[in-house]
Amino acid sequence: MQTRVSIQGYEGSFHQVAAQQYFGKDVIVIPCGNFRDVVKIAGNKKESEGGVMAIENSIAGSILPNYNLLQKSNLKVTGEIYLQIRQHLLVNPGVTLDDIREVHSHPMAIQQCLTYLDKYNWKLVETEDTALSAKHVHQHRSKHIAAIASRLASELFSLDMIAPNSKICSYR
């Protein structure tokens, strides 16, 4: 039987990357729009065997609201994983840097890559999730929109990594 865990974010998110790294590639993730729902579903043994949520971030520090959610729940921390976030600039196949007019991503991802992004005259569009940004690029098939997201999002949505983490991200 496959392990089912709740995560904050969507298919291709860094929480899914963490879940796969911890539980294995066959883990089934239950996407949640917020951490409150992650805790709620993780606490329901009929829905999942647990949850994966960030409690520390090397840029933002401790994520205190998540600590509070855990303290108020009946959940117990059973493991931890350190995940190095690697952001990539993703585009539809065949798109070049000259084609791009907009870059969509989560505000933290945009901030991490701002030194690179400032080299171009691209409109920066903040979204709620890096993976949703990649999905948006895939669904719209535009050659003028790019996303900053994970390698997993690139694979899931058949997007090309036009600029990998080492070129676009100032935080590693």
Backbone as a chain_set.jsonl record, in Angstrom:
{"seq": "MQTRVSIQGYEGSFHQVAAQQYFGKDVIVIPCGNFRDVVKIAGNKKESEGGVMAIENSIAGSILPNYNLLQKSNLKVTGEIYLQIRQHLLVNPGVTLDDIREVHSHPMAIQQCLTYLDKYNWKLVETEDTALSAKHVHQHRSKHIAAIASRLASELFSLDMIAPNSKICSYR", "coords": {"N": [[0.83, -1.186, 0.0], [0.516, 2.211, -0.814], [1.977, 5.103, 0.681], [0.128, 7.831, 1.899], [0.21, 11.284, 2.072], [-0.42, 14.584, 3.309], [0.283, 17.731, 1.802], [1.461, 21.121, 1.66], [0.695, 23.053, -1.036], [0.987, 22.23, -4.531], [0.845, 19.783, -7.216], [4.078, 19.117, -8.217], [5.262, 20.907, -6.532], [7.678, 22.137, -4.091], [7.193, 20.957, -1.644], [6.137, 18.526, -2.455], [8.418, 17.455, -3.638], [9.979, 17.176, -1.319], [8.378, 15.314, 0.075], [8.579, 13.091, -1.63], [11.307, 12.629, -1.462], [11.563, 11.893, 1.196], [9.601, 9.834, 1.691], [9.694, 8.277, -0.589], [9.453, 7.768, -4.167], [6.94, 6.787, -4.854], [5.05, 7.834, -3.171], [1.839, 9.099, -2.371], [0.562, 12.232, -2.764], [-1.478, 14.589, -1.092], [-2.701, 17.431, -2.113], [-2.808, 20.638, -0.549], [-4.187, 23.852, 0.066], [-3.27, 25.443, 2.107], [-1.347, 25.55, 5.197], [-2.849, 24.965, 7.45], [-4.835, 23.231, 6.518], [-3.178, 21.121, 5.803], [-2.375, 20.133, 8.314], [-4.886, 19.434, 9.364], [-5.771, 17.373, 7.581], [-3.62, 15.6, 7.824], [-3.993, 14.767, 10.409], [-6.172, 13.123, 10.233], [-6.644, 9.89, 10.116], [-8.032, 8.339, 8.302], [-7.8, 9.647, 5.926], [-5.074, 10.175, 5.434], [-1.627, 9.195, 6.066], [-0.075, 10.981, 7.291], [1.657, 14.162, 7.209], [3.504, 16.646, 5.343], [5.377, 19.407, 6.036], [6.905, 22.627, 5.914], [9.03, 23.911, 8.432], [11.181, 25.402, 8.904], [13.223, 27.79, 7.179], [15.9, 28.66, 5.226], [16.154, 31.239, 4.359], [13.936, 32.773, 5.246], [13.86, 31.998, 7.881], [12.646, 30.581, 10.991], [9.414, 29.207, 10.666], [7.075, 30.345, 12.25], [4.157, 30.309, 12.474], [3.623, 27.71, 11.577], [4.863, 26.099, 13.494], [3.18, 26.75, 15.623], [0.735, 25.681, 14.684], [1.366, 22.942, 14.75], [1.823, 22.583, 17.506], [-0.732, 22.983, 18.545], [-2.083, 20.836, 17.606], [-2.733, 17.237, 17.581], [-0.671, 15.963, 16.463], [2.519, 14.397, 15.899], [5.94, 15.05, 15.362], [7.698, 13.043, 13.217], [9.913, 12.771, 11.711], [12.496, 14.391, 9.769], [13.583, 16.428, 7.051], [16.117, 17.838, 5.102], [15.966, 20.066, 2.606], [17.428, 21.206, -0.226], [16.599, 23.969, -1.955], [16.13, 24.292, -5.313], [15.773, 26.445, -7.773], [14.449, 26.899, -11.052], [14.352, 28.376, -14.308], [11.624, 28.0, -16.236], [10.208, 27.065, -19.37], [7.991, 26.697, -22.21], [8.615, 24.125, -24.663], [11.066, 24.999, -27.087], [11.048, 27.742, -26.69], [12.849, 30.788, -26.396], [15.155, 32.886, -24.515], [14.837, 35.46, -25.476], [12.188, 35.459, -26.268], [10.645, 35.626, -23.988], [8.375, 37.488, -21.984], [7.092, 37.743, -19.582], [7.539, 36.583, -16.213], [6.433, 34.191, -14.007], [5.889, 33.372, -10.599], [6.139, 32.23, -7.146], [6.386, 34.737, -4.595], [8.712, 34.468, -2.911], [10.415, 32.855, -4.438], [10.824, 34.5, -6.644], [12.163, 36.585, -5.349], [14.502, 35.236, -4.558], [15.73, 34.934, -6.984], [16.134, 37.41, -8.034], [18.429, 38.971, -8.718], [19.3, 37.806, -11.101], [16.922, 38.034, -12.649], [16.618, 40.794, -12.843], [18.301, 41.503, -14.885], [16.914, 41.462, -17.169], [14.149, 42.8, -19.046], [11.644, 41.926, -18.003], [8.249, 41.393, -17.089], [7.381, 40.792, -13.792], [5.439, 38.445, -12.205], [3.711, 37.755, -9.379], [2.681, 34.774, -7.782], [0.679, 32.26, -6.067], [2.04, 29.875, -5.78], [4.908, 28.042, -6.773], [4.728, 25.722, -8.347], [2.131, 25.906, -9.421], [2.538, 28.062, -11.072], [4.225, 26.966, -13.014], [2.463, 25.077, -14.079], [0.574, 26.811, -15.171], [2.087, 28.028, -17.233], [2.478, 25.795, -18.861], [-0.217, 25.115, -19.525], [-1.105, 27.379, -20.941], [0.538, 27.501, -23.115], [2.102, 29.551, -24.119], [4.681, 31.415, -25.693], [5.691, 33.54, -24.474], [5.634, 33.54, -21.733], [7.207, 32.574, -18.739], [8.185, 30.438, -15.985], [9.31, 30.261, -12.598], [10.377, 27.508, -10.991], [10.433, 24.103, -9.678], [12.565, 21.285, -10.633], [11.028, 18.988, -10.72], [8.494, 20.056, -11.356], [9.089, 20.917, -13.918], [9.434, 18.447, -15.193], [6.879, 17.219, -14.786], [5.156, 18.918, -16.193], [6.17, 19.019, -18.713], [8.098, 20.996, -19.452], [10.825, 23.05, -20.554], [14.027, 23.592, -19.07], [15.244, 26.532, -19.246], [17.056, 28.135, -18.01], [19.056, 27.017, -15.534], [19.149, 26.441, -11.923], [21.768, 27.189, -11.011], [22.385, 29.393, -12.541], [20.356, 31.28, -12.128], [19.716, 31.702, -9.437], [20.414, 33.353, -6.409], [20.536, 32.482, -3.804], [21.542, 29.55, -2.216]], "CA": [[0.0, 0.0, 0.0], [1.288, 3.438, -0.912], [1.809, 6.091, 1.734], [-0.592, 9.052, 1.509], [0.521, 12.389, 2.978], [-0.868, 15.912, 2.89], [1.349, 18.713, 1.601], [1.033, 22.46, 1.266], [1.122, 23.266, -2.41], [0.339, 21.48, -5.591], [1.69, 18.843, -7.936], [5.295, 19.767, -8.688], [5.765, 21.851, -5.522], [8.832, 21.68, -3.321], [6.71, 20.035, -0.613], [6.059, 17.209, -3.086], [9.805, 17.003, -3.752], [10.367, 16.728, 0.025], [7.626, 14.084, 0.372], [9.175, 12.008, -2.412], [12.64, 12.358, -0.93], [11.43, 11.243, 2.504], [8.78, 8.621, 1.65], [9.92, 7.536, -1.826], [8.785, 8.311, -5.364], [5.565, 6.284, -4.978], [4.16, 8.477, -2.201], [0.683, 9.815, -2.911], [0.421, 13.5, -2.049], [-2.793, 15.227, -1.051], [-2.407, 18.868, -2.145], [-3.603, 21.533, 0.299], [-3.957, 25.26, -0.225], [-2.637, 26.13, 3.232], [-0.788, 24.65, 6.206], [-3.931, 24.554, 8.353], [-5.432, 22.038, 5.919], [-2.186, 20.039, 5.893], [-2.48, 19.587, 9.668], [-6.215, 18.825, 9.489], [-5.798, 16.104, 6.843], [-2.61, 14.717, 8.417], [-4.553, 14.238, 11.648], [-7.285, 12.221, 9.926], [-6.031, 8.624, 9.682], [-8.775, 7.787, 7.163], [-7.397, 10.367, 4.715], [-3.63, 10.144, 5.177], [-0.748, 8.654, 7.108], [0.688, 12.083, 7.866], [1.785, 15.368, 6.407], [4.83, 17.222, 5.16], [5.29, 20.868, 6.049], [8.123, 23.355, 6.26], [9.038, 24.627, 9.706], [12.359, 26.272, 8.852], [13.596, 28.233, 5.851], [17.207, 29.307, 5.39], [16.03, 32.663, 4.042], [12.919, 33.4, 6.103], [14.027, 31.56, 9.262], [11.593, 29.712, 11.522], [8.058, 29.512, 10.208], [6.392, 30.267, 13.543], [2.765, 29.846, 12.398], [3.587, 26.253, 11.429], [5.138, 25.56, 14.83], [1.942, 26.913, 16.402], [-0.234, 24.684, 14.208], [1.772, 21.633, 15.27], [1.625, 22.556, 18.958], [-2.166, 22.922, 18.837], [-2.637, 19.591, 17.061], [-2.316, 15.996, 18.243], [0.352, 15.361, 15.609], [3.886, 14.304, 16.394], [6.963, 15.078, 14.322], [8.305, 11.71, 13.166], [11.124, 12.812, 10.9], [12.779, 15.675, 9.152], [14.376, 16.375, 5.829], [16.69, 19.11, 4.68], [15.798, 20.123, 1.159], [18.037, 22.364, -0.875], [15.673, 24.457, -2.976], [16.784, 24.63, -6.582], [14.811, 27.099, -8.664], [14.827, 26.88, -12.462], [13.492, 29.153, -15.198], [10.976, 26.998, -17.083], [9.469, 27.578, -20.53], [7.51, 25.685, -23.14], [9.665, 23.713, -25.602], [11.366, 25.872, -28.213], [11.059, 29.154, -26.297], [14.172, 31.346, -26.108], [15.146, 33.999, -23.559], [14.324, 36.648, -26.172], [10.729, 35.349, -26.4], [9.982, 35.812, -22.692], [7.897, 38.829, -21.617], [6.649, 37.67, -18.184], [7.976, 35.449, -15.393], [5.474, 33.961, -12.924], [6.318, 32.482, -9.523], [5.9, 32.62, -5.76], [7.227, 35.898, -4.25], [10.012, 34.068, -2.358], [11.229, 32.382, -5.559], [11.215, 35.697, -7.402], [13.172, 37.274, -4.541], [15.737, 34.453, -4.612], [16.302, 35.004, -8.331], [16.008, 38.797, -8.485], [19.661, 39.444, -9.357], [19.236, 37.313, -12.481], [15.737, 38.572, -13.324], [16.817, 42.225, -13.087], [19.077, 41.677, -16.115], [15.971, 41.453, -18.288], [13.011, 43.706, -18.92], [10.486, 41.049, -17.918], [7.245, 41.673, -16.061], [7.403, 39.748, -12.763], [4.072, 38.208, -11.741], [3.708, 36.934, -8.166], [1.599, 33.797, -7.701], [0.631, 31.601, -4.756], [2.788, 28.625, -5.723], [5.814, 27.848, -7.907], [4.214, 24.651, -9.208], [0.984, 26.432, -10.174], [3.099, 28.915, -12.123], [4.672, 26.066, -14.079], [1.254, 24.524, -14.699], [0.007, 27.909, -15.961], [2.902, 28.135, -18.449], [2.148, 24.613, -19.671], [-1.596, 25.179, -20.014], [-1.304, 28.485, -21.879], [1.378, 27.251, -24.291], [2.615, 30.828, -24.616], [6.14, 31.529, -25.749], [6.052, 34.787, -23.807], [5.526, 33.384, -20.278], [8.092, 31.6, -18.102], [7.926, 30.234, -14.559], [10.407, 29.806, -11.748], [9.826, 26.365, -10.255], [11.305, 22.953, -9.444], [12.83, 20.315, -11.701], [9.857, 18.113, -10.762], [7.465, 20.769, -12.124], [9.538, 20.857, -15.312], [9.147, 17.094, -15.688], [5.435, 16.964, -14.782], [4.45, 19.762, -17.155], [6.902, 18.963, -19.995], [8.694, 22.306, -19.705], [12.279, 23.085, -20.669], [14.769, 24.444, -18.133], [16.029, 27.432, -20.093], [18.136, 28.609, -17.141], [19.021, 26.221, -14.303], [19.375, 27.072, -10.617], [23.099, 27.779, -10.857], [22.446, 30.673, -13.246], [19.326, 32.26, -11.777], [19.426, 31.839, -8.012], [21.512, 33.867, -5.597], [20.546, 31.736, -2.536], [21.656, 28.114, -2.513]], "C": [[0.877, 1.253, 0.0], [0.964, 4.382, 0.243], [1.119, 7.326, 1.162], [-0.286, 10.131, 2.54], [-0.007, 13.704, 2.409], [0.346, 16.828, 2.771], [0.727, 20.078, 1.354], [1.573, 22.674, -0.137], [0.469, 22.269, -3.341], [1.331, 20.545, -6.264], [2.883, 19.586, -8.535], [5.905, 20.74, -7.696], [6.976, 21.276, -4.792], [8.41, 20.793, -2.149], [6.536, 18.632, -1.196], [7.462, 16.628, -3.262], [10.271, 16.45, -2.405], [9.669, 15.419, 0.388], [8.221, 12.898, -0.376], [10.554, 11.638, -1.884], [12.549, 11.577, 0.384], [10.73, 9.883, 2.413], [9.02, 7.751, 0.421], [9.058, 8.08, -2.956], [7.327, 7.897, -5.477], [4.586, 6.917, -3.999], [3.017, 9.173, -2.939], [0.526, 11.086, -2.09], [-1.003, 14.016, -2.178], [-2.53, 16.73, -0.991], [-3.361, 19.679, -1.272], [-3.221, 22.976, -0.016], [-3.276, 26.023, 0.892], [-2.183, 25.103, 4.27], [-1.84, 24.169, 7.199], [-4.586, 23.273, 7.832], [-4.474, 20.85, 5.933], [-2.32, 19.34, 7.238], [-3.809, 18.853, 9.849], [-6.257, 17.454, 8.807], [-4.794, 15.118, 7.424], [-3.122, 14.071, 9.698], [-5.708, 13.281, 11.449], [-6.727, 10.937, 9.32], [-6.771, 7.963, 8.524], [-8.329, 8.424, 5.849], [-5.913, 10.235, 4.395], [-2.882, 9.503, 6.341], [0.086, 9.757, 7.754], [0.726, 13.273, 6.941], [3.23, 15.809, 6.318], [4.66, 18.733, 5.137], [6.605, 21.483, 6.489], [7.966, 24.006, 7.628], [10.248, 25.556, 9.811], [12.641, 26.608, 7.392], [14.892, 29.009, 6.005], [17.17, 30.795, 5.079], [15.106, 33.354, 5.033], [13.073, 33.03, 7.575], [12.923, 30.613, 9.694], [10.234, 30.167, 11.005], [7.147, 29.31, 11.414], [4.929, 29.846, 13.451], [2.658, 28.318, 12.255], [3.925, 25.549, 12.742], [3.87, 25.628, 15.685], [0.881, 25.903, 15.988], [0.093, 23.296, 14.756], [1.518, 21.522, 16.769], [0.159, 22.405, 19.334], [-2.814, 21.629, 18.346], [-2.212, 18.402, 17.925], [-1.215, 15.293, 17.458], [1.704, 15.357, 16.3], [4.833, 14.353, 15.199], [7.677, 13.736, 14.356], [9.576, 11.672, 12.327], [11.337, 14.202, 10.349], [13.639, 15.454, 7.922], [14.896, 17.778, 5.55], [16.662, 19.109, 3.163], [16.448, 21.389, 0.625], [17.124, 22.767, -2.028], [16.475, 24.883, -4.201], [15.721, 25.153, -7.538], [15.349, 27.072, -10.093], [13.861, 27.76, -13.245], [12.95, 28.191, -16.253], [10.148, 27.657, -18.176], [8.914, 26.401, -21.33], [8.626, 25.334, -24.123], [9.816, 24.694, -26.769], [11.438, 27.352, -27.89], [12.493, 29.584, -25.982], [14.044, 32.47, -25.075], [14.574, 35.264, -24.195], [12.808, 36.638, -26.311], [9.994, 35.768, -25.128], [9.61, 37.277, -22.459], [7.514, 38.896, -20.134], [7.26, 36.449, -17.51], [7.035, 35.363, -14.199], [6.112, 33.056, -11.872], [5.886, 33.033, -8.167], [6.833, 33.794, -5.422], [8.611, 35.531, -3.707], [10.947, 33.596, -3.473], [11.709, 33.559, -6.406], [12.321, 36.438, -6.656], [14.519, 36.558, -4.616], [16.469, 34.632, -5.939], [16.37, 36.426, -8.878], [17.259, 39.331, -9.181], [19.687, 39.033, -10.824], [18.097, 37.983, -13.241], [15.893, 40.049, -13.677], [17.64, 42.509, -14.346], [18.176, 41.814, -17.338], [14.818, 42.419, -18.014], [11.713, 42.891, -18.899], [9.533, 41.555, -16.838], [7.274, 40.501, -15.077], [6.011, 39.642, -12.157], [4.122, 37.262, -10.546], [2.471, 36.046, -8.138], [1.652, 33.101, -6.349], [1.544, 30.389, -4.646], [3.677, 28.489, -6.96], [5.263, 26.807, -8.881], [3.008, 25.112, -10.024], [1.451, 27.357, -11.294], [3.556, 28.07, -13.305], [3.478, 25.466, -14.821], [0.599, 25.561, -15.611], [0.766, 28.065, -17.285], [2.556, 26.996, -19.4], [0.765, 24.737, -20.306], [-1.796, 26.263, -21.066], [-0.447, 28.368, -23.139], [1.951, 28.528, -24.92], [4.135, 30.793, -24.671], [6.624, 32.777, -25.018], [6.014, 34.697, -22.278], [6.48, 32.286, -19.805], [7.688, 31.477, -16.637], [9.228, 29.892, -13.857], [9.815, 28.71, -10.875], [10.863, 25.245, -10.187], [11.555, 22.127, -10.702], [11.635, 19.365, -11.838], [8.733, 18.765, -11.559], [7.812, 20.757, -13.61], [9.181, 19.508, -15.933], [7.646, 16.844, -15.804], [4.701, 17.712, -15.885], [5.172, 19.882, -18.494], [7.465, 20.327, -20.401], [10.212, 22.177, -19.787], [12.864, 23.989, -19.592], [15.691, 25.32, -18.963], [17.205, 28.029, -19.322], [18.043, 27.832, -15.832], [19.351, 27.049, -13.07], [20.707, 27.806, -10.534], [23.229, 29.136, -11.539], [21.493, 31.715, -12.673], [19.176, 32.549, -10.293], [20.629, 32.332, -7.226], [21.6, 33.179, -4.243], [20.622, 30.261, -2.867], [21.578, 27.309, -1.254]], "O": [[1.862, 1.332, 0.735], [-0.171, 4.446, 0.715], [1.474, 7.808, 0.087], [-0.494, 9.93, 3.737], [-0.036, 13.909, 1.195], [1.305, 16.717, 3.534], [-0.41, 20.173, 0.89], [2.764, 22.495, -0.39], [-0.473, 21.566, -2.978], [2.513, 20.523, -5.92], [2.716, 20.561, -9.268], [6.945, 21.338, -7.972], [7.255, 20.08, -4.871], [9.197, 19.957, -1.703], [6.767, 17.646, -0.496], [7.666, 15.432, -3.054], [10.885, 15.385, -2.348], [10.293, 14.516, 0.945], [8.353, 11.813, 0.19], [10.923, 10.464, -1.865], [13.371, 10.698, 0.644], [11.201, 8.899, 2.983], [8.591, 6.598, 0.395], [8.063, 8.766, -2.723], [6.546, 8.586, -6.133], [3.405, 6.568, -3.999], [3.216, 9.761, -4.002], [0.374, 11.031, -0.87], [-1.64, 13.896, -3.225], [-2.174, 17.251, 0.065], [-4.568, 19.435, -1.26], [-2.067, 23.271, -0.327], [-2.76, 27.119, 0.674], [-2.583, 23.939, 4.227], [-1.722, 23.066, 7.733], [-4.859, 22.348, 8.598], [-4.905, 19.703, 6.059], [-2.373, 18.112, 7.306], [-3.844, 17.768, 10.428], [-6.728, 16.483, 9.398], [-5.082, 13.924, 7.509], [-2.729, 12.954, 10.034], [-6.18, 12.682, 12.415], [-6.378, 10.906, 8.14], [-6.204, 7.117, 7.834], [-8.461, 7.819, 4.785], [-5.529, 10.188, 3.226], [-3.42, 9.302, 7.429], [0.868, 9.489, 8.666], [-0.07, 13.382, 6.008], [4.072, 15.399, 7.117], [3.903, 19.274, 4.332], [7.322, 20.932, 7.325], [6.922, 24.575, 7.947], [10.318, 26.395, 10.71], [12.343, 25.826, 6.489], [14.974, 29.921, 6.827], [18.063, 31.535, 5.492], [15.45, 34.395, 5.594], [12.479, 33.68, 8.435], [12.332, 29.921, 8.866], [9.952, 31.363, 10.921], [6.533, 28.256, 11.58], [4.484, 29.071, 14.299], [1.712, 27.711, 12.756], [3.336, 24.517, 13.063], [3.535, 24.673, 16.386], [0.201, 25.331, 16.84], [-0.802, 22.564, 15.177], [1.052, 20.489, 17.248], [-0.159, 21.767, 20.338], [-3.978, 21.366, 18.649], [-1.436, 18.546, 18.87], [-0.867, 14.151, 17.759], [1.994, 16.189, 17.159], [4.556, 13.767, 14.153], [8.2, 13.331, 15.394], [10.239, 10.637, 12.249], [10.473, 15.072, 10.45], [14.32, 14.438, 7.778], [14.192, 18.77, 5.742], [17.264, 18.249, 2.519], [16.061, 22.501, 0.983], [16.908, 21.994, -2.961], [17.374, 25.721, -4.122], [14.885, 24.402, -8.041], [16.552, 27.205, -10.316], [12.689, 27.876, -12.887], [13.703, 27.638, -17.054], [9.477, 28.664, -17.95], [9.326, 25.256, -21.141], [9.495, 26.165, -24.387], [8.833, 25.152, -27.353], [11.849, 28.145, -28.737], [13.256, 28.832, -25.376], [12.941, 32.942, -24.8], [13.902, 36.049, -23.525], [12.198, 37.697, -26.456], [8.848, 36.214, -25.19], [10.408, 38.183, -22.7], [7.596, 39.953, -19.507], [7.473, 35.416, -18.145], [6.857, 36.337, -13.467], [6.795, 32.089, -12.21], [5.349, 34.135, -8.058], [7.959, 33.839, -5.917], [9.587, 36.216, -4.013], [12.139, 33.903, -3.453], [12.864, 33.6, -6.831], [13.302, 36.868, -7.262], [15.56, 37.205, -4.725], [17.691, 34.497, -6.002], [16.639, 36.62, -10.063], [17.143, 40.08, -10.151], [20.055, 39.827, -11.689], [18.293, 38.45, -14.363], [15.364, 40.507, -14.69], [17.668, 43.645, -14.82], [18.621, 42.23, -18.407], [14.565, 42.795, -16.869], [10.8, 43.142, -19.686], [9.961, 42.077, -15.808], [7.199, 39.344, -15.491], [5.468, 40.626, -11.655], [4.526, 36.106, -10.679], [1.361, 36.494, -8.427], [2.575, 33.333, -5.568], [1.803, 29.915, -3.54], [3.242, 28.788, -8.072], [5.325, 26.993, -10.096], [2.877, 24.748, -11.193], [0.821, 27.421, -12.35], [3.304, 28.416, -14.459], [3.489, 25.364, -16.048], [0.124, 25.226, -16.696], [0.147, 28.216, -18.339], [2.364, 27.21, -20.597], [0.606, 24.487, -21.5], [-2.583, 26.077, -21.994], [-0.692, 29.067, -24.122], [2.244, 28.563, -26.115], [4.789, 30.213, -23.804], [7.825, 33.037, -24.951], [6.329, 35.674, -21.598], [6.549, 31.209, -20.398], [6.942, 32.306, -16.116], [10.134, 29.306, -14.45], [8.874, 28.944, -10.116], [12.014, 25.419, -10.587], [10.847, 22.258, -11.7], [11.272, 18.983, -12.951], [8.08, 18.094, -12.359], [6.933, 20.605, -14.457], [8.688, 19.442, -17.059], [7.187, 16.313, -16.815], [3.733, 17.2, -16.448], [4.835, 20.737, -19.313], [7.323, 20.754, -21.547], [10.805, 21.298, -19.162], [12.282, 25.016, -19.242], [16.787, 24.903, -19.338], [18.226, 28.383, -19.911], [17.063, 27.969, -15.098], [19.774, 28.201, -13.166], [20.764, 28.93, -10.035], [24.082, 29.94, -11.164], [21.785, 32.909, -12.723], [18.562, 33.551, -9.924], [21.73, 31.797, -7.358], [22.635, 33.272, -3.583], [19.861, 29.766, -3.699], [21.655, 26.082, -1.301]]}, "num_chains": 1, "name": "protein.A"}
